[in-house]
Amino acid sequence: MGHGLEVTNGQGQGQGDGDAAPETGATSAAAEIAALRARHTDIEARLAELGRHPSMTGAEQLECARLKKEKLAGKDRLAALISGRSAATQVSGRLR
């Protein structure tokens, strides 16, 4: 039952073929932040779609609960990445 949501590896990153060039810590964090934000948008769209249903089936209720849990975990990971990146930027003396 495809809903246009990307399959992720549990870390907020899409599953690819692994042929991408190695990333540095900063680009890796930036890429993960971008992926988390994109996934967050996808989840919000699906939750809005489910919310328009006058009543949800058991499977839809389960999907809704799973998506809400994934959205919260993604927000927590995003906050950790942003705060960690901010701390590293302040330590190095560069503000972006």
Sequence and secondary structure as in RCSB ss.txt:
>XXXX:A:sequence
MGHGLEVTNGQGQGQGDGDAAPETGATSAAAEIAALRARHTDIEARLAELGRHPSMTGAEQLECARLKKEKLAGK
DRLAALISGRSAATQVSGRLR
>XXXX:A:secstr
   S   B SSS B   S S    HHHHHHHHHHHHHHHHHHHHHHHHHHHTSSS  HHHHHHHHHHHHHHHHHH
HHHHHHHHHHHHHHHHHT   
